[in-house]
Amino acid sequence: MLGTGVHLSHFAAMVVFALCVSVAFACLGRQTTAGRIKYAAWSLALFLVIGVGIAWLMYPFSR
Amino acid sequence: MATDAPLLEKRNNMVPAIAILAAIAAWAVPGLGHLLLRRWGRALFLFLAVGGLAVVGYGMRGEMFNSRSSDPFGALGFIADACSGVFYFLGRQLESSGSDISRAAGDYGTRFLAGAGVVNLLGVLDAYRIAAGRKR
């Protein structure tokens, strides 16, 4: 069904992963809609900032 | 009345059948456990989150572990993958060209598939706790 494959850059893959996990965490961890939106946005931002931060920290060792 | 106390305590400690049913349903189809418990929003977004991770993981040609793996990491991978319920069993159809972990994308896909299972496991535990009356 997905024979042609999904082609994502590394960053896009990280965003998709972070988005899905953030939405799930927000749904399971908060009761109200406003709380869920805030939690999902905060979780997504932390995923991305920490991910990019770790990538920069590892950059000197990549070559 | 004092003789009823152990009986009441035992009854309180019993897990309701609906909690087991909700947990099994939540494992089989992500979000179904919450759907049975009338938690519409959680059901929808949990299905989308787990389904999104699994479909993208298959699309990136991630590796789906089987139960006959010889090393401990493979066994853990199988447990994580199997927790995604129906998406584990649809793996053969969704990933008709097979896995390819020789590329980075395939390796990422493997993490997506494991992530889908772990997120669904959280959903199973959540549905169980709601049905058992331990969470709103």
N, CA and C atoms of all chains as a GROMACS GRO file, in nm:
protein
  597
    1MET      N    1   0.083  -0.121   0.000
    1MET     CA    2   0.000   0.000   0.000
    1MET      C    3   0.087   0.126   0.000
    2LEU      N    4   0.195   0.122   0.080
    2LEU     CA    5   0.287   0.235   0.085
    2LEU      C    6   0.418   0.199   0.014
    3GLY      N    7   0.402   0.128  -0.096
    3GLY     CA    8   0.518   0.075  -0.166
    3GLY      C    9   0.615   0.181  -0.215
    4THR      N   10   0.561   0.296  -0.254
    4THR     CA   11   0.650   0.401  -0.304
    4THR      C   12   0.728   0.467  -0.190
    5GLY      N   13   0.681   0.452  -0.069
    5GLY     CA   14   0.754   0.503   0.046
    5GLY      C   15   0.720   0.647   0.078
    6VAL      N   16   0.751   0.685   0.201
    6VAL     CA   17   0.733   0.822   0.246
    6VAL      C   18   0.872   0.884   0.257
    7HIS      N   19   0.892   0.993   0.186
    7HIS     CA   20   1.025   1.055   0.184
    7HIS      C   21   1.022   1.183   0.267
    8LEU      N   22   1.088   1.178   0.380
    8LEU     CA   23   1.092   1.293   0.469
    8LEU      C   24   1.237   1.327   0.500
    9SER      N   25   1.263   1.457   0.514
    9SER     CA   26   1.396   1.496   0.562
    9SER      C   27   1.406   1.459   0.710
   10HIS      N   28   1.528   1.463   0.762
   10HIS     CA   29   1.547   1.428   0.903
   10HIS      C   30   1.465   1.520   0.993
   11PHE      N   31   1.466   1.649   0.958
   11PHE     CA   32   1.393   1.746   1.040
   11PHE      C   33   1.243   1.723   1.031
   12ALA      N   34   1.195   1.696   0.909
   12ALA     CA   35   1.051   1.672   0.892
   12ALA      C   36   1.008   1.547   0.968
   13ALA      N   37   1.093   1.444   0.966
   13ALA     CA   38   1.061   1.322   1.041
   13ALA      C   39   1.053   1.353   1.190
   14MET      N   40   1.144   1.436   1.238
   14MET     CA   41   1.142   1.472   1.380
   14MET      C   42   1.016   1.550   1.415
   15VAL      N   43   0.976   1.640   1.325
   15VAL     CA   44   0.855   1.720   1.350
   15VAL      C   45   0.731   1.630   1.355
   16VAL      N   46   0.722   1.537   1.259
   16VAL     CA   47   0.606   1.448   1.256
   16VAL      C   48   0.601   1.362   1.382
   17PHE      N   49   0.715   1.307   1.421
   17PHE     CA   50   0.720   1.224   1.541
   17PHE      C   51   0.680   1.306   1.664
   18ALA      N   52   0.740   1.426   1.676
   18ALA     CA   53   0.712   1.511   1.791
   18ALA      C   54   0.566   1.552   1.795
   19LEU      N   55   0.508   1.580   1.679
   19LEU     CA   56   0.367   1.622   1.673
   19LEU      C   57   0.275   1.510   1.720
   20CYS      N   58   0.296   1.390   1.667
   20CYS     CA   59   0.211   1.276   1.704
   20CYS      C   60   0.222   1.246   1.853
   21VAL      N   61   0.344   1.242   1.904
   21VAL     CA   62   0.364   1.208   2.046
   21VAL      C   63   0.310   1.320   2.136
   22SER      N   64   0.327   1.444   2.095
   22SER     CA   65   0.276   1.556   2.175
   22SER      C   66   0.124   1.553   2.183
   23VAL      N   67   0.060   1.525   2.071
   23VAL     CA   68  -0.087   1.517   2.070
   23VAL      C   69  -0.135   1.406   2.163
   24ALA      N   70  -0.068   1.291   2.156
   24ALA     CA   71  -0.108   1.178   2.242
   24ALA      C   72  -0.085   1.212   2.389
   25PHE      N   73   0.030   1.270   2.421
   25PHE     CA   74   0.058   1.307   2.560
   25PHE      C   75  -0.047   1.406   2.612
   26ALA      N   76  -0.080   1.504   2.528
   26ALA     CA   77  -0.176   1.606   2.570
   26ALA      C   78  -0.314   1.546   2.594
   27CYS      N   79  -0.356   1.455   2.506
   27CYS     CA   80  -0.487   1.393   2.522
   27CYS      C   81  -0.494   1.309   2.649
   28LEU      N   82  -0.384   1.240   2.678
   28LEU     CA   83  -0.385   1.150   2.793
   28LEU      C   84  -0.356   1.223   2.924
   29GLY      N   85  -0.284   1.334   2.914
   29GLY     CA   86  -0.237   1.398   3.036
   29GLY      C   87  -0.320   1.514   3.086
   30ARG      N   88  -0.407   1.568   3.003
   30ARG     CA   89  -0.487   1.684   3.044
   30ARG      C   90  -0.635   1.658   3.019
   31GLN      N   91  -0.720   1.722   3.098
   31GLN     CA   92  -0.864   1.698   3.091
   31GLN      C   93  -0.937   1.798   3.001
   32THR      N   94  -0.894   1.924   3.004
   32THR     CA   95  -0.967   2.028   2.930
   32THR      C   96  -0.904   2.053   2.793
   33THR      N   97  -0.984   2.107   2.702
   33THR     CA   98  -0.934   2.136   2.567
   33THR      C   99  -0.822   2.239   2.571
   34ALA      N  100  -0.843   2.345   2.650
   34ALA     CA  101  -0.740   2.450   2.660
   34ALA      C  102  -0.611   2.392   2.718
   35GLY      N  103  -0.626   2.310   2.819
   35GLY     CA  104  -0.508   2.248   2.881
   35GLY      C  105  -0.435   2.157   2.783
   36ARG      N  106  -0.511   2.087   2.701
   36ARG     CA  107  -0.450   1.995   2.603
   36ARG      C  108  -0.373   2.073   2.496
   37ILE      N  109  -0.434   2.182   2.448
   37ILE     CA  110  -0.367   2.260   2.343
   37ILE      C  111  -0.237   2.319   2.398
   38LYS      N  112  -0.245   2.372   2.518
   38LYS     CA  113  -0.126   2.432   2.580
   38LYS      C  114  -0.018   2.327   2.603
   39TYR      N  115  -0.059   2.212   2.653
   39TYR     CA  116   0.036   2.104   2.682
   39TYR      C  117   0.100   2.052   2.553
   40ALA      N  118   0.017   2.033   2.447
   40ALA     CA  119   0.069   1.983   2.320
   40ALA      C  120   0.167   2.082   2.258
   41ALA      N  121   0.133   2.210   2.264
   41ALA     CA  122   0.222   2.313   2.206
   41ALA      C  123   0.354   2.319   2.282
   42TRP      N  124   0.345   2.314   2.411
   42TRP     CA  125   0.465   2.318   2.496
   42TRP      C  126   0.553   2.195   2.473
   43SER      N  127   0.489   2.078   2.468
   43SER     CA  128   0.562   1.953   2.446
   43SER      C  129   0.629   1.951   2.308
   44LEU      N  130   0.555   1.998   2.206
   44LEU     CA  131   0.611   2.002   2.071
   44LEU      C  132   0.731   2.096   2.066
   45ALA      N  133   0.716   2.212   2.127
   45ALA     CA  134   0.827   2.309   2.127
   45ALA      C  135   0.950   2.251   2.197
   46LEU      N  136   0.928   2.184   2.309
   46LEU     CA  137   1.042   2.126   2.382
   46LEU      C  138   1.108   2.015   2.301
   47PHE      N  139   1.026   1.931   2.235
   47PHE     CA  140   1.081   1.825   2.150
   47PHE      C  141   1.176   1.886   2.045
   48LEU      N  142   1.125   1.991   1.978
   48LEU     CA  143   1.202   2.049   1.868
   48LEU      C  144   1.326   2.122   1.918
   49VAL      N  145   1.310   2.201   2.021
   49VAL     CA  146   1.424   2.278   2.073
   49VAL      C  147   1.533   2.183   2.124
   50ILE      N  148   1.493   2.083   2.201
   50ILE     CA  149   1.592   1.989   2.255
   50ILE      C  150   1.654   1.906   2.143
   51GLY      N  151   1.571   1.865   2.046
   51GLY     CA  152   1.624   1.787   1.933
   51GLY      C  153   1.727   1.864   1.854
   52VAL      N  154   1.694   1.988   1.819
   52VAL     CA  155   1.788   2.072   1.743
   52VAL      C  156   1.911   2.103   1.829
   53GLY      N  157   1.889   2.127   1.958
   53GLY     CA  158   2.001   2.154   2.050
   53GLY      C  159   2.099   2.038   2.058
   54ILE      N  160   2.045   1.916   2.069
   54ILE     CA  161   2.132   1.798   2.075
   54ILE      C  162   2.206   1.781   1.942
   55ALA      N  163   2.135   1.809   1.831
   55ALA     CA  164   2.201   1.800   1.699
   55ALA      C  165   2.320   1.895   1.691
   56TRP      N  166   2.303   2.017   1.741
   56TRP     CA  167   2.413   2.113   1.739
   56TRP      C  168   2.527   2.068   1.830
   57LEU      N  169   2.493   2.011   1.945
   57LEU     CA  170   2.597   1.963   2.034
   57LEU      C  171   2.678   1.850   1.972
   58MET      N  172   2.612   1.768   1.890
   58MET     CA  173   2.681   1.654   1.827
   58MET      C  174   2.753   1.694   1.700
   59TYR      N  175   2.725   1.814   1.648
   59TYR     CA  176   2.781   1.855   1.518
   59TYR      C  177   2.935   1.848   1.513
   60PRO      N  178   3.008   1.893   1.617
   60PRO     CA  179   3.156   1.887   1.609
   60PRO      C  180   3.209   1.745   1.594
   61PHE      N  181   3.132   1.644   1.637
   61PHE     CA  182   3.180   1.505   1.633
   61PHE      C  183   3.133   1.432   1.507
   62SER      N  184   3.064   1.504   1.416
   62SER     CA  185   3.005   1.436   1.302
   62SER      C  186   3.104   1.412   1.189
   63ARG      N  187   3.222   1.470   1.196
   63ARG     CA  188   3.319   1.449   1.088
   63ARG      C  189   3.460   1.438   1.143
   64MET      N  190  -2.220  -0.621   6.084
   64MET     CA  191  -2.161  -0.531   5.986
   64MET      C  192  -2.011  -0.550   5.972
   65ALA      N  193  -1.951  -0.588   6.087
   65ALA     CA  194  -1.805  -0.603   6.084
   65ALA      C  195  -1.765  -0.716   5.992
   66THR      N  196  -1.851  -0.816   5.978
   66THR     CA  197  -1.817  -0.931   5.893
   66THR      C  198  -1.822  -0.894   5.746
   67ASP      N  199  -1.892  -0.783   5.711
   67ASP     CA  200  -1.902  -0.742   5.571
   67ASP      C  201  -1.778  -0.666   5.523
   68ALA      N  202  -1.699  -0.619   5.615
   68ALA     CA  203  -1.584  -0.536   5.577
   68ALA      C  204  -1.487  -0.605   5.482
   69PRO      N  205  -1.445  -0.730   5.511
   69PRO     CA  206  -1.353  -0.795   5.416
   69PRO      C  207  -1.416  -0.815   5.279
   70LEU      N  208  -1.547  -0.845   5.280
   70LEU     CA  209  -1.616  -0.865   5.153
   70LEU      C  210  -1.618  -0.736   5.070
   71LEU      N  211  -1.648  -0.626   5.139
   71LEU     CA  212  -1.649  -0.497   5.070
   71LEU      C  213  -1.511  -0.460   5.018
   72GLU      N  214  -1.410  -0.487   5.101
   72GLU     CA  215  -1.273  -0.456   5.058
   72GLU      C  216  -1.235  -0.539   4.936
   73LYS      N  217  -1.275  -0.668   4.940
   73LYS     CA  218  -1.245  -0.755   4.827
   73LYS      C  219  -1.314  -0.705   4.700
   74ARG      N  220  -1.441  -0.660   4.718
   74ARG     CA  221  -1.515  -0.612   4.602
   74ARG      C  222  -1.450  -0.486   4.544
   75ASN      N  223  -1.402  -0.398   4.635
   75ASN     CA  224  -1.338  -0.277   4.589
   75ASN      C  225  -1.207  -0.306   4.516
   76ASN      N  226  -1.140  -0.414   4.557
   76ASN     CA  227  -1.013  -0.447   4.494
   76ASN      C  228  -1.030  -0.522   4.362
   77MET      N  229  -1.151  -0.571   4.337
   77MET     CA  230  -1.174  -0.645   4.213
   77MET      C  231  -1.172  -0.549   4.095
   78VAL      N  232  -1.113  -0.596   3.986
   78VAL     CA  233  -1.109  -0.514   3.865
   78VAL      C  234  -1.237  -0.537   3.788
   79PRO      N  235  -1.311  -0.432   3.757
   79PRO     CA  236  -1.436  -0.451   3.682
   79PRO      C  237  -1.407  -0.512   3.544
   80ALA      N  238  -1.499  -0.594   3.499
   80ALA     CA  239  -1.481  -0.657   3.368
   80ALA      C  240  -1.472  -0.553   3.257
   81ILE      N  241  -1.544  -0.441   3.276
   81ILE     CA  242  -1.542  -0.336   3.174
   81ILE      C  243  -1.401  -0.278   3.158
   82ALA      N  244  -1.324  -0.277   3.268
   82ALA     CA  245  -1.188  -0.224   3.260
   82ALA      C  246  -1.100  -0.316   3.174
   83ILE      N  247  -1.118  -0.446   3.192
   83ILE     CA  248  -1.042  -0.542   3.110
   83ILE      C  249  -1.084  -0.529   2.963
   84LEU      N  250  -1.214  -0.519   2.943
   84LEU     CA  251  -1.266  -0.506   2.806
   84LEU      C  252  -1.214  -0.378   2.740
   85ALA      N  253  -1.216  -0.269   2.816
   85ALA     CA  254  -1.168  -0.141   2.761
   85ALA      C  255  -1.019  -0.150   2.726
   86ALA      N  256  -0.942  -0.217   2.812
   86ALA     CA  257  -0.799  -0.230   2.787
   86ALA      C  258  -0.772  -0.314   2.661
   87ILE      N  259  -0.846  -0.423   2.648
   87ILE     CA  260  -0.827  -0.509   2.530
   87ILE      C  261  -0.868  -0.434   2.403
   88ALA      N  262  -0.982  -0.364   2.411
   88ALA     CA  263  -1.028  -0.286   2.294
   88ALA      C  264  -0.928  -0.177   2.258
   89ALA      N  265  -0.874  -0.112   2.363
   89ALA     CA  266  -0.777  -0.004   2.339
   89ALA      C  267  -0.649  -0.058   2.275
   90TRP      N  268  -0.613  -0.181   2.312
   90TRP     CA  269  -0.495  -0.240   2.250
   90TRP      C  270  -0.525  -0.280   2.104
   91ALA      N  271  -0.640  -0.344   2.083
   91ALA     CA  272  -0.672  -0.396   1.951
   91ALA      C  273  -0.680  -0.284   1.847
   92VAL      N  274  -0.753  -0.180   1.879
   92VAL     CA  275  -0.765  -0.064   1.789
   92VAL      C  276  -0.738   0.061   1.871
   93PRO      N  277  -0.632   0.133   1.842
   93PRO     CA  278  -0.602   0.254   1.920
   93PRO      C  279  -0.721   0.349   1.926
   94GLY      N  280  -0.760   0.384   2.047
   94GLY     CA  281  -0.873   0.476   2.066
   94GLY      C  282  -1.006   0.407   2.089
   95LEU      N  283  -1.015   0.278   2.056
   95LEU     CA  284  -1.144   0.208   2.071
   95LEU      C  285  -1.184   0.196   2.218
   96GLY      N  286  -1.088   0.177   2.305
   96GLY     CA  287  -1.118   0.168   2.448
   96GLY      C  288  -1.181   0.297   2.498
   97HIS      N  289  -1.126   0.409   2.456
   97HIS     CA  290  -1.182   0.539   2.496
   97HIS      C  291  -1.317   0.563   2.430
   98LEU      N  292  -1.333   0.512   2.309
   98LEU     CA  293  -1.460   0.525   2.239
   98LEU      C  294  -1.571   0.452   2.317
   99LEU      N  295  -1.540   0.332   2.366
   99LEU     CA  296  -1.638   0.257   2.445
   99LEU      C  297  -1.672   0.330   2.575
  100LEU      N  298  -1.576   0.408   2.624
  100LEU     CA  299  -1.597   0.482   2.749
  100LEU      C  300  -1.652   0.623   2.724
  101ARG      N  301  -1.687   0.649   2.599
  101ARG     CA  302  -1.744   0.779   2.558
  101ARG      C  303  -1.648   0.895   2.577
  102ARG      N  304  -1.522   0.868   2.559
  102ARG     CA  305  -1.422   0.976   2.560
  102ARG      C  306  -1.384   1.002   2.414
  103TRP      N  307  -1.473   1.076   2.345
  103TRP     CA  308  -1.464   1.088   2.199
  103TRP      C  309  -1.333   1.155   2.156
  104GLY      N  310  -1.300   1.265   2.221
  104GLY     CA  311  -1.181   1.341   2.182
  104GLY      C  312  -1.054   1.258   2.197
  105ARG      N  313  -1.041   1.195   2.310
  105ARG     CA  314  -0.923   1.112   2.334
  105ARG      C  315  -0.915   0.998   2.233
  106ALA      N  316  -1.031   0.938   2.206
  106ALA     CA  317  -1.033   0.827   2.111
  106ALA      C  318  -0.983   0.871   1.974
  107LEU      N  319  -1.035   0.984   1.926
  107LEU     CA  320  -0.999   1.031   1.793
  107LEU      C  321  -0.851   1.067   1.784
  108PHE      N  322  -0.806   1.148   1.879
  108PHE     CA  323  -0.668   1.195   1.870
  108PHE      C  324  -0.566   1.083   1.899
  109LEU      N  325  -0.605   0.989   1.983
  109LEU     CA  326  -0.515   0.875   2.008
  109LEU      C  327  -0.503   0.789   1.882
  110PHE      N  328  -0.616   0.768   1.814
  110PHE     CA  329  -0.613   0.692   1.690
  110PHE      C  330  -0.527   0.763   1.585
  111LEU      N  331  -0.546   0.894   1.575
  111LEU     CA  332  -0.468   0.970   1.476
  111LEU      C  333  -0.318   0.969   1.510
  112ALA      N  334  -0.287   0.982   1.637
  112ALA     CA  335  -0.146   0.986   1.677
  112ALA      C  336  -0.078   0.851   1.653
  113VAL      N  337  -0.141   0.744   1.700
  113VAL     CA  338  -0.082   0.610   1.683
  113VAL      C  339  -0.081   0.572   1.535
  114GLY      N  340  -0.193   0.598   1.468
  114GLY     CA  341  -0.201   0.567   1.325
  114GLY      C  342  -0.100   0.646   1.244
  115GLY      N  343  -0.085   0.773   1.278
  115GLY     CA  344   0.013   0.857   1.207
  115GLY      C  345   0.154   0.804   1.223
  116LEU      N  346   0.190   0.770   1.346
  116LEU     CA  347   0.324   0.716   1.369
  116LEU      C  348   0.345   0.585   1.293
  117ALA      N  349   0.243   0.498   1.299
  117ALA     CA  350   0.258   0.366   1.235
  117ALA      C  351   0.264   0.380   1.082
  118VAL      N  352   0.175   0.459   1.025
  118VAL     CA  353   0.171   0.472   0.879
  118VAL      C  354   0.300   0.537   0.826
  119VAL      N  355   0.345   0.643   0.894
  119VAL     CA  356   0.470   0.707   0.850
  119VAL      C  357   0.588   0.610   0.871
  120GLY      N  358   0.584   0.536   0.980
  120GLY     CA  359   0.690   0.437   1.006
  120GLY      C  360   0.697   0.331   0.896
  121TYR      N  361   0.582   0.281   0.856
  121TYR     CA  362   0.579   0.184   0.746
  121TYR      C  363   0.623   0.250   0.615
  122GLY      N  364   0.578   0.374   0.595
  122GLY     CA  365   0.615   0.446   0.473
  122GLY      C  366   0.764   0.468   0.463
  123MET      N  367   0.830   0.486   0.578
  123MET     CA  368   0.975   0.504   0.579
  123MET      C  369   1.048   0.370   0.575
  124ARG      N  370   0.972   0.264   0.565
  124ARG     CA  371   1.022   0.126   0.555
  124ARG      C  372   1.099   0.084   0.680
  125GLY      N  373   1.037   0.117   0.794
  125GLY     CA  374   1.093   0.074   0.921
  125GLY      C  375   1.079  -0.076   0.942
  126GLU      N  376   1.157  -0.129   1.033
  126GLU     CA  377   1.155  -0.274   1.057
  126GLU      C  378   1.053  -0.308   1.164
  127MET      N  379   0.970  -0.407   1.132
  127MET     CA  380   0.873  -0.459   1.228
  127MET      C  381   0.929  -0.589   1.285
  128PHE      N  382   0.952  -0.592   1.415
  128PHE     CA  383   1.012  -0.711   1.477
  128PHE      C  384   0.908  -0.822   1.490
  129ASN      N  385   0.955  -0.945   1.483
  129ASN     CA  386   0.864  -1.058   1.505
  129ASN      C  387   0.898  -1.126   1.638
  130SER      N  388   0.811  -1.220   1.676
  130SER     CA  389   0.823  -1.283   1.807
  130SER      C  390   0.939  -1.382   1.815
  131ARG      N  391   0.999  -1.414   1.702
  131ARG     CA  392   1.106  -1.515   1.702
  131ARG      C  393   1.246  -1.452   1.705
  132SER      N  394   1.252  -1.327   1.748
  132SER     CA  395   1.380  -1.260   1.752
  132SER      C  396   1.471  -1.324   1.857
  133SER      N  397   1.599  -1.337   1.825
  133SER     CA  398   1.691  -1.410   1.913
  133SER      C  399   1.755  -1.321   2.019
  134ASP      N  400   1.765  -1.190   1.993
  134ASP     CA  401   1.833  -1.104   2.091
  134ASP      C  402   1.732  -1.026   2.174
  135PRO      N  403   1.773  -0.981   2.294
  135PRO     CA  404   1.680  -0.910   2.383
  135PRO      C  405   1.622  -0.782   2.322
  136PHE      N  406   1.703  -0.710   2.245
  136PHE     CA  407   1.652  -0.588   2.185
  136PHE      C  408   1.542  -0.618   2.083
  137GLY      N  409   1.558  -0.728   2.013
  137GLY     CA  410   1.455  -0.769   1.918
  137GLY      C  411   1.326  -0.806   1.991
  138ALA      N  412   1.342  -0.872   2.107
  138ALA     CA  413   1.224  -0.909   2.186
  138ALA      C  414   1.154  -0.783   2.237
  139LEU      N  415   1.232  -0.686   2.285
  139LEU     CA  416   1.172  -0.560   2.330
  139LEU      C  417   1.105  -0.487   2.214
  140GLY      N  418   1.170  -0.492   2.099
  140GLY     CA  419   1.112  -0.429   1.980
  140GLY      C  420   0.981  -0.494   1.942
  141PHE      N  421   0.975  -0.626   1.954
  141PHE     CA  422   0.850  -0.697   1.923
  141PHE      C  423   0.739  -0.655   2.019
  142ILE      N  424   0.774  -0.645   2.148
  142ILE     CA  425   0.672  -0.604   2.247
  142ILE      C  426   0.621  -0.464   2.214
  143ALA      N  427   0.714  -0.373   2.184
  143ALA     CA  428   0.673  -0.236   2.151
  143ALA      C  429   0.587  -0.234   2.025
  144ASP      N  430   0.629  -0.308   1.923
  144ASP     CA  431   0.553  -0.310   1.797
  144ASP      C  432   0.414  -0.371   1.816
  145ALA      N  433   0.410  -0.482   1.890
  145ALA     CA  434   0.283  -0.554   1.907
  145ALA      C  435   0.182  -0.471   1.984
  146CYS      N  436   0.229  -0.375   2.064
  146CYS     CA  437   0.138  -0.289   2.141
  146CYS      C  438   0.057  -0.196   2.051
  147SER      N  439   0.094  -0.183   1.924
  147SER     CA  440   0.016  -0.094   1.838
  147SER      C  441  -0.108  -0.162   1.782
  148GLY      N  442  -0.137  -0.286   1.826
  148GLY     CA  443  -0.263  -0.354   1.794
  148GLY      C  444  -0.281  -0.379   1.646
  149VAL      N  445  -0.389  -0.324   1.592
  149VAL     CA  446  -0.426  -0.354   1.454
  149VAL      C  447  -0.318  -0.307   1.356
  150PHE      N  448  -0.245  -0.203   1.392
  150PHE     CA  449  -0.141  -0.153   1.302
  150PHE      C  450  -0.024  -0.250   1.292
  151TYR      N  451  -0.006  -0.333   1.394
  151TYR     CA  452   0.098  -0.436   1.385
  151TYR      C  453   0.055  -0.543   1.283
  152PHE      N  454  -0.071  -0.582   1.291
  152PHE     CA  455  -0.119  -0.688   1.203
  152PHE      C  456  -0.140  -0.640   1.060
  153LEU      N  457  -0.156  -0.508   1.043
  153LEU     CA  458  -0.168  -0.454   0.908
  153LEU      C  459  -0.031  -0.427   0.846
  154GLY      N  460   0.072  -0.455   0.919
  154GLY     CA  461   0.207  -0.422   0.873
  154GLY      C  462   0.243  -0.478   0.737
  155ARG      N  463   0.205  -0.602   0.715
  155ARG     CA  464   0.239  -0.666   0.587
  155ARG      C  465   0.172  -0.595   0.470
  156GLN      N  466   0.050  -0.547   0.493
  156GLN     CA  467  -0.022  -0.478   0.385
  156GLN      C  468   0.031  -0.336   0.365
  157LEU      N  469   0.064  -0.270   0.477
  157LEU     CA  470   0.109  -0.131   0.467
  157LEU      C  471   0.253  -0.121   0.416
  158GLU      N  472   0.330  -0.225   0.439
  158GLU     CA  473   0.471  -0.221   0.400
  158GLU      C  474   0.499  -0.336   0.303
  159SER      N  475   0.435  -0.328   0.188
  159SER     CA  476   0.442  -0.439   0.094
  159SER      C  477   0.582  -0.462   0.040
  160SER      N  478   0.664  -0.356   0.033
  160SER     CA  479   0.799  -0.374  -0.021
  160SER      C  480   0.900  -0.414   0.085
  161GLY      N  481   0.856  -0.432   0.208
  161GLY     CA  482   0.945  -0.478   0.314
  161GLY      C  483   1.026  -0.366   0.375
  162SER      N  484   1.094  -0.399   0.484
  162SER     CA  485   1.172  -0.297   0.554
  162SER      C  486   1.307  -0.275   0.486
  163ASP      N  487   1.364  -0.158   0.510
  163ASP     CA  488   1.496  -0.126   0.456
  163ASP      C  489   1.569  -0.038   0.559
  164ILE      N  490   1.641  -0.103   0.648
  164ILE     CA  491   1.709  -0.026   0.752
  164ILE      C  492   1.853   0.005   0.714
  165SER      N  493   1.886  -0.016   0.584
  165SER     CA  494   2.020   0.023   0.539
  165SER      C  495   2.027   0.175   0.522
  166ARG      N  496   1.912   0.241   0.513
  166ARG     CA  497   1.909   0.387   0.503
  166ARG      C  498   1.865   0.445   0.637
  167ALA      N  499   1.899   0.571   0.658
  167ALA     CA  500   1.861   0.637   0.784
  167ALA      C  501   1.710   0.642   0.799
  168ALA      N  502   1.640   0.663   0.686
  168ALA     CA  503   1.494   0.674   0.691
  168ALA      C  504   1.432   0.545   0.744
  169GLY      N  505   1.484   0.431   0.702
  169GLY     CA  506   1.433   0.303   0.750
  169GLY      C  507   1.456   0.286   0.899
  170ASP      N  508   1.570   0.332   0.945
  170ASP     CA  509   1.600   0.326   1.088
  170ASP      C  510   1.506   0.416   1.167
  171TYR      N  511   1.480   0.534   1.112
  171TYR     CA  512   1.384   0.624   1.178
  171TYR      C  513   1.245   0.560   1.179
  172GLY      N  514   1.211   0.496   1.068
  172GLY     CA  515   1.080   0.430   1.061
  172GLY      C  516   1.063   0.324   1.169
  173THR      N  517   1.172   0.253   1.198
  173THR     CA  518   1.168   0.154   1.306
  173THR      C  519   1.132   0.221   1.438
  174ARG      N  520   1.189   0.339   1.462
  174ARG     CA  521   1.158   0.413   1.587
  174ARG      C  522   1.012   0.461   1.586
  175PHE      N  523   0.964   0.501   1.469
  175PHE     CA  524   0.824   0.544   1.458
  175PHE      C  525   0.731   0.428   1.496
  176LEU      N  526   0.762   0.309   1.446
  176LEU     CA  527   0.675   0.193   1.474
  176LEU      C  528   0.678   0.158   1.622
  177ALA      N  529   0.796   0.161   1.682
  177ALA     CA  530   0.806   0.134   1.826
  177ALA      C  531   0.734   0.244   1.905
  178GLY      N  532   0.750   0.368   1.859
  178GLY     CA  533   0.682   0.480   1.924
  178GLY      C  534   0.531   0.465   1.920
  179ALA      N  535   0.479   0.418   1.807
  179ALA     CA  536   0.334   0.396   1.794
  179ALA      C  537   0.286   0.296   1.899
  180GLY      N  538   0.362   0.190   1.916
  180GLY     CA  539   0.324   0.088   2.015
  180GLY      C  540   0.329   0.141   2.157
  181VAL      N  541   0.432   0.216   2.189
  181VAL     CA  542   0.446   0.268   2.326
  181VAL      C  543   0.336   0.371   2.356
  182VAL      N  544   0.307   0.457   2.257
  182VAL     CA  545   0.200   0.554   2.278
  182VAL      C  546   0.066   0.482   2.296
  183ASN      N  547   0.044   0.376   2.218
  183ASN     CA  548  -0.082   0.302   2.235
  183ASN      C  549  -0.087   0.232   2.369
  184LEU      N  550   0.029   0.186   2.418
  184LEU     CA  551   0.032   0.124   2.550
  184LEU      C  552  -0.011   0.224   2.658
  185LEU      N  553   0.032   0.349   2.644
  185LEU     CA  554  -0.014   0.453   2.737
  185LEU      C  555  -0.166   0.471   2.727
  186GLY      N  556  -0.217   0.461   2.604
  186GLY     CA  557  -0.361   0.470   2.584
  186GLY      C  558  -0.436   0.354   2.648
  187VAL      N  559  -0.377   0.234   2.640
  187VAL     CA  560  -0.438   0.116   2.702
  187VAL      C  561  -0.447   0.136   2.853
  188LEU      N  562  -0.337   0.182   2.913
  188LEU     CA  563  -0.335   0.204   3.058
  188LEU      C  564  -0.435   0.313   3.098
  189ASP      N  565  -0.446   0.416   3.014
  189ASP     CA  566  -0.539   0.525   3.043
  189ASP      C  567  -0.684   0.475   3.037
  190ALA      N  568  -0.716   0.398   2.934
  190ALA     CA  569  -0.852   0.344   2.921
  190ALA      C  570  -0.884   0.252   3.039
  191TYR      N  571  -0.787   0.172   3.079
  191TYR     CA  572  -0.806   0.082   3.194
  191TYR      C  573  -0.836   0.161   3.321
  192ARG      N  574  -0.758   0.265   3.344
  192ARG     CA  575  -0.775   0.344   3.466
  192ARG      C  576  -0.909   0.418   3.466
  193ILE      N  577  -0.950   0.468   3.350
  193ILE     CA  578  -1.080   0.536   3.344
  193ILE      C  579  -1.193   0.437   3.372
  194ALA      N  580  -1.186   0.320   3.308
  194ALA     CA  581  -1.291   0.220   3.325
  194ALA      C  582  -1.296   0.166   3.467
  195ALA      N  583  -1.180   0.160   3.532
  195ALA     CA  584  -1.174   0.110   3.670
  195ALA      C  585  -1.212   0.217   3.772
  196GLY      N  586  -1.238   0.338   3.723
  196GLY     CA  587  -1.279   0.446   3.813
  196GLY      C  588  -1.165   0.513   3.885
  197ARG      N  589  -1.045   0.492   3.838
  197ARG     CA  590  -0.929   0.553   3.903
  197ARG      C  591  -0.889   0.685   3.839
  198LYS      N  592  -0.957   0.722   3.733
  198LYS     CA  593  -0.928   0.847   3.664
  198LYS      C  594  -1.055   0.897   3.599
  199ARG      N  595  -1.069   1.028   3.588
  199ARG     CA  596  -1.187   1.086   3.524
  199ARG      C  597  -1.176   1.079   3.372
   0.00000   0.00000   0.00000
